[in-house]
Amino acid sequence: MIVVNGVEYEYEGVVIEELIALLGVEPRGIAVARNGEIVRRSEWVTTVAAHLDHIEIVTAAAGG
């Protein structure tokens, strides 16, 4: 089990890139943190979401 943006999922052992696809999130314009640490986009293919990890996915928003 992992927690993504406060919601529990049974996905574990998947890399961040796969997780984003499984969740149906558009990867453009987002940032990802794993257990409070930013995951660089270049590391999405090697960073594994493991049991009890907390993943935060945030979208950049423009405004004024």
N, C-alpha and C positions, 0 to 999 in steps of 0.2 A: 504494500500500500504506500502511495505517495500522496502528498497534499499539494494541489495546484490552486492558487488563489483562494485558499480556504476550503476547498472541496476535496474530499477523499476520492482517490481513484485506485483501481487495482493494477494500474500500469506500474511496473517496476522492472528494472533491468533494461530499459530502453534508453537510447541516447536522446538528448534534448531535441535534436532535429526530428526524430521519429515521434516523440511526444507531441510536438507542435502539430505535426501532420495528423496524428490520431485524434487530437482535440479539434481539428478543423480550423486552426488559427492561421490567419494570413501572416507569413513571416516578415513581410515588409513593414518597417516602422515599429518593430517591437523590441523590447529588451527583456532579458531573462535573468533571474537570480536563482541560485540554488543555495539553500540554507544561509541566506543573507549575503552571499557573494555573487557579484555580477559574473555571468558566464559570457565571455567574448563570443561573438558570432563565429569566429574561426574555430572555436572549441565545441560548438554544438554537435559536431559529428563524433566527438570522442568523450564528451561528458555524459556519464550514465546517471539517470535518475534511479537511485537505489531506495531500498525499503526505508520508510519514515522520513525521506527527504521532503523538504518544503520548497516548492517551486513557485516563484512569482513571475507572471508574465504581464508586462505593462505595455501600453500603447502610447506612443507620442501623440500629443494633441496640440494643435495650433489654436491660438485664440488671443483675445486682447482685452 
